Amino acid sequence: MRLAGKTALITGGNSGIGLATARLFVAEGARVAITGRNQATLEAAAKALGPNVLAIVADATDVEATEQAVAQAAEKFGKLDIVFANAGIAGNTPIGSTKLAAFESVIRTNLTAVFFTVQAAVPHLRDGASIILNGSVISVLGNPGYAAYAASKAGVRAMARVMASELSPRGIRVNVVSPGGTSTPIWNRTAPTPDAVVALEKRISQTIPLGRFGKAEEVAKTVLFLASDDASNIQGAEIFVDGGATASPAGAPAFRG
C-alpha cells in the first residue's frame, strides 16, 4: 500500500473529488481527516470510509475553524504527511452583471482559503510531507463568465510555486492537480436535473480530445501519485487531468472532420 502509516488532511472531503481521494487514501493505508461545511454529508462519508477517518465540520473560509480542524487532525493522528487543499466553489461572474460579494466569495473560497489551509497545516507537517492544491483547466482556457473562478485557480498555480520555494528547505513538496470537466456535484447549480447533467456533459465533451468527462476517481489517482513517494522528486508542478483539453484542444471532437 502506497500510503501505509501516513496521515492526510483533505478539505472538502465529503463530496466529489475530495471524497474520492479520501476513499483511495484509506484503501492505500492512510489515516485521513476530512473537513467540510455539511455535518450530515461528513458523517455519512466517515461512516462509509471506516474507522481510519476523522470528519471535522469546518468552513475553509473560516481561518480560525481551519486552524482548529488541522490541530484536531494532528491531535488524533499525529503529524501530517499529506494535505490536499481541495475545497472550492464554482461561480459565474460575467462582466456587466456581477456583484462584488459574488466575486469576492469565489476568491475567498478558492484562493485565500487555500493559502490559510496550508499556513495552518505547516506547523503540523512532517519534513518531507506533500501538499497538493486543487486547480482547474479554467485557469488557462478563458471560459466566458468565469473571471473570478479563473483568477482564483490561476492564483493557486502561482501560489503553489511560491510555497514550493518556501517549503523546499524542509523537503515539503507542493504541487497542483488541475481537473478538466469531471463528473462531480460542483455542476449541480448549472445542471440541476439528471437530463441537464447528461446534456451538459455531452456538450462539454465535444471540446475534450478524449471525448468524455473525467471521473472523480481519475483525479484522485493523480492526487495519490503526488502524495506518494512515487512523486518524491516532483516539486512546484501542475498536472492536468483533462482528457487533453488544455494540451491539444484542436484534437477535440468539435474540430474533427
C-alpha positions as CSV (number, residue, x, y, z in Angstrom):
1,M,0.0,0.0,0.0
2,R,1.4,3.3,-1.1
3,L,0.3,5.4,2.0
4,A,0.8,2.8,4.7
5,G,1.3,4.6,8.1
6,K,0.7,8.1,6.6
7,T,-1.7,10.7,7.7
8,A,-3.6,13.1,5.5
9,L,-5.9,16.1,5.7
10,I,-8.4,16.7,2.9
11,T,-10.6,19.9,2.8
12,G,-13.9,19.4,1.1
13,G,-13.5,15.7,1.7
14,N,-17.2,15.0,2.0
15,S,-18.0,15.2,-1.7
16,G,-16.8,14.8,-5.3
17,I,-13.0,14.7,-5.8
18,G,-12.3,15.2,-2.1
19,L,-14.4,12.2,-1.2
20,A,-13.0,10.0,-4.0
21,T,-9.5,10.9,-2.8
22,A,-10.3,10.1,0.8
23,R,-11.6,6.7,-0.2
24,L,-8.5,6.0,-2.2
25,F,-6.2,7.2,0.5
26,V,-7.8,4.9,3.1
27,A,-7.6,2.0,0.7
28,E,-3.9,2.7,0.4
29,G,-3.3,2.6,4.1
30,A,-3.6,6.2,5.2
31,R,-5.5,7.7,8.2
32,V,-7.5,10.6,6.8
33,A,-9.1,13.7,8.3
34,I,-11.8,15.2,6.1
35,T,-13.3,18.7,6.5
36,G,-16.4,20.3,5.1
37,R,-19.3,22.6,5.9
38,N,-22.1,20.0,5.9
39,Q,-22.2,17.9,9.0
40,A,-24.7,15.3,7.6
41,T,-22.6,14.5,4.5
42,L,-19.4,14.5,6.6
43,E,-20.9,11.9,9.0
44,A,-22.1,9.8,6.1
45,A,-18.7,9.9,4.4
46,A,-17.0,9.0,7.7
47,K,-19.3,6.1,8.2
48,A,-18.8,4.8,4.7
49,L,-15.0,5.2,4.8
50,G,-14.4,3.5,8.2
51,P,-12.5,3.9,11.4
52,N,-9.4,5.4,9.9
53,V,-11.3,8.6,9.0
54,L,-12.0,11.6,11.2
55,A,-14.7,14.0,10.0
56,I,-14.5,17.7,11.1
57,V,-17.0,20.4,10.4
58,A,-15.1,23.4,9.3
59,D,-15.7,26.1,6.7
60,A,-12.5,26.5,4.7
61,T,-13.1,30.3,4.5
62,D,-13.1,30.5,8.3
63,V,-9.4,30.7,9.2
64,E,-9.9,30.0,12.9
65,A,-12.0,27.0,12.2
66,T,-9.4,25.7,9.7
67,E,-6.6,26.1,12.3
68,Q,-8.7,24.2,14.8
69,A,-9.5,21.4,12.3
70,V,-5.8,20.9,11.5
71,A,-4.9,20.9,15.1
72,Q,-7.7,18.4,15.8
73,A,-6.5,16.1,13.0
74,A,-2.9,16.3,14.3
75,E,-4.0,15.5,17.8
76,K,-5.9,12.5,16.6
77,F,-3.5,11.1,14.1
78,G,-0.1,12.8,14.8
79,K,2.0,14.8,12.4
80,L,0.5,15.1,8.9
81,D,2.2,13.7,5.9
82,I,-0.3,14.9,3.2
83,V,-2.5,17.9,2.8
84,F,-5.0,18.1,-0.2
85,A,-6.4,21.6,-0.3
86,N,-9.4,20.6,-2.3
87,A,-12.3,22.7,-1.1
88,G,-13.7,25.1,-3.7
89,I,-16.8,26.5,-5.3
90,A,-17.9,27.4,-8.8
91,G,-19.2,30.8,-9.6
92,N,-20.4,32.7,-12.7
93,T,-19.2,36.3,-12.7
94,P,-19.8,37.8,-16.1
95,I,-18.7,41.3,-16.9
96,G,-21.6,43.7,-16.5
97,S,-23.8,41.8,-14.1
98,T,-21.5,40.7,-11.2
99,K,-21.8,41.9,-7.6
100,L,-18.7,42.4,-5.5
101,A,-19.9,39.9,-2.9
102,A,-20.2,37.1,-5.6
103,F,-16.7,37.8,-7.0
104,E,-15.1,38.0,-3.6
105,S,-16.8,34.8,-2.4
106,V,-15.1,32.8,-5.2
107,I,-11.7,34.4,-4.5
108,R,-12.0,33.9,-0.7
109,T,-13.0,30.2,-1.1
110,N,-10.8,29.1,-3.9
111,L,-7.6,31.1,-3.2
112,T,-7.5,32.8,0.1
113,A,-8.8,29.8,2.0
114,V,-6.2,27.6,0.2
115,F,-3.3,29.8,1.5
116,F,-4.6,29.7,5.0
117,T,-5.2,26.0,4.9
118,V,-1.6,25.5,4.0
119,Q,-0.4,28.0,6.6
120,A,-2.4,26.3,9.3
121,A,-1.0,22.9,8.3
122,V,2.7,23.8,8.1
123,P,3.4,23.6,11.8
124,H,1.8,20.1,11.9
125,L,3.6,18.7,8.8
126,R,6.4,16.3,8.9
127,D,9.5,17.2,7.0
128,G,9.2,15.6,3.5
129,A,5.4,16.0,3.5
130,S,3.3,16.5,0.4
131,I,0.9,19.3,-0.3
132,I,-1.5,19.1,-3.2
133,L,-3.6,22.1,-4.3
134,N,-6.7,21.7,-6.5
135,G,-6.5,23.8,-9.6
136,S,-8.6,23.8,-12.8
137,V,-8.3,24.0,-16.6
138,I,-10.4,27.2,-16.3
139,S,-7.2,28.9,-15.2
140,V,-5.9,28.8,-18.8
141,L,-9.0,28.3,-21.1
142,G,-10.6,31.7,-20.9
143,N,-14.1,30.4,-20.5
144,P,-16.5,33.4,-20.7
145,G,-18.3,34.3,-17.5
146,Y,-15.7,32.8,-15.1
147,A,-13.4,35.7,-14.4
148,A,-13.3,35.1,-10.6
149,Y,-13.0,31.4,-10.8
150,A,-10.3,31.6,-13.5
151,A,-8.4,34.2,-11.4
152,S,-8.7,32.1,-8.3
153,K,-7.3,29.0,-10.0
154,A,-4.6,30.9,-11.8
155,G,-3.7,32.2,-8.3
156,V,-3.5,28.7,-7.0
157,R,-1.0,27.8,-9.8
158,A,1.2,30.8,-9.0
159,M,0.9,30.4,-5.2
160,A,2.0,26.7,-5.3
161,R,5.3,27.7,-6.9
162,V,5.9,30.3,-4.1
163,M,5.0,27.7,-1.5
164,A,7.3,25.2,-3.1
165,S,10.2,27.7,-2.8
166,E,9.4,28.5,0.8
167,L,9.0,24.9,1.9
168,S,11.7,23.2,0.0
169,P,14.2,23.6,2.9
170,R,12.0,21.1,4.8
171,G,11.7,18.8,1.9
172,I,8.0,19.6,1.7
173,R,6.6,19.3,-1.9
174,V,3.8,21.5,-3.2
175,N,2.1,20.6,-6.5
176,V,-1.2,21.2,-8.3
177,V,-3.7,18.8,-9.8
178,S,-5.9,20.6,-12.3
179,P,-9.1,18.7,-13.4
180,G,-11.0,19.4,-16.6
181,G,-14.7,18.5,-16.9
182,T,-15.3,16.0,-14.2
183,S,-18.5,14.3,-13.0
184,T,-19.0,15.8,-9.5
185,P,-21.7,17.7,-7.6
186,I,-20.0,21.0,-8.5
187,W,-22.2,21.1,-11.6
188,N,-25.5,20.8,-9.7
189,R,-26.3,24.5,-10.0
190,T,-25.6,24.6,-13.7
191,A,-27.3,21.3,-14.4
192,P,-30.0,20.7,-11.7
193,T,-31.6,17.6,-13.2
194,P,-30.2,14.3,-14.4
195,D,-31.2,15.2,-18.0
196,A,-29.5,18.5,-17.7
197,V,-26.3,16.8,-16.5
198,V,-26.3,14.4,-19.5
199,A,-26.8,17.3,-21.9
200,L,-24.1,19.4,-20.2
201,E,-21.5,16.5,-20.2
202,K,-22.3,15.8,-23.9
203,R,-21.8,19.4,-24.9
204,I,-18.6,19.9,-23.0
205,S,-17.2,16.5,-24.1
206,Q,-17.2,17.9,-27.6
207,T,-14.3,20.2,-26.6
208,I,-12.3,17.4,-24.9
209,P,-9.9,15.4,-27.2
210,L,-10.7,12.1,-25.4
211,G,-14.4,12.9,-25.9
212,R,-15.7,12.4,-22.4
213,F,-16.0,13.8,-18.9
214,G,-13.5,12.6,-16.4
215,K,-14.3,10.8,-13.2
216,A,-13.5,11.9,-9.7
217,E,-11.6,8.7,-9.2
218,E,-9.2,9.6,-12.1
219,V,-8.3,12.9,-10.4
220,A,-8.0,11.1,-7.1
221,K,-5.4,8.7,-8.6
222,T,-3.3,11.7,-9.7
223,V,-3.5,13.2,-6.2
224,L,-2.4,9.8,-4.8
225,F,0.6,9.8,-7.1
226,L,1.6,13.3,-6.0
227,A,1.0,12.4,-2.3
228,S,3.1,9.2,-2.5
229,D,6.8,8.6,-2.5
230,D,6.5,7.8,-6.3
231,A,6.5,11.6,-6.8
232,S,9.4,12.3,-4.4
233,N,11.2,14.5,-6.9
234,I,8.2,16.4,-8.3
235,Q,8.1,19.9,-6.9
236,G,6.1,23.0,-8.0
237,A,4.4,21.1,-10.9
238,E,0.9,21.2,-12.3
239,I,-0.7,18.1,-13.7
240,F,-3.8,18.5,-15.8
241,V,-6.3,15.7,-15.7
242,D,-8.5,16.9,-18.5
243,G,-8.5,14.5,-21.4
244,G,-6.2,16.8,-23.4
245,A,-8.4,19.9,-23.2
246,T,-5.5,22.2,-22.4
247,A,-2.7,20.5,-24.3
248,S,-4.3,19.6,-27.6
249,P,-7.7,21.3,-27.9
250,A,-7.6,21.0,-31.7
251,G,-7.9,17.3,-31.3
252,A,-11.4,17.6,-29.7
253,P,-14.4,16.0,-31.5
254,A,-15.8,19.5,-32.2
255,F,-12.8,20.1,-34.5
256,R,-12.8,16.8,-36.3
257,G,-13.9,16.5,-39.9
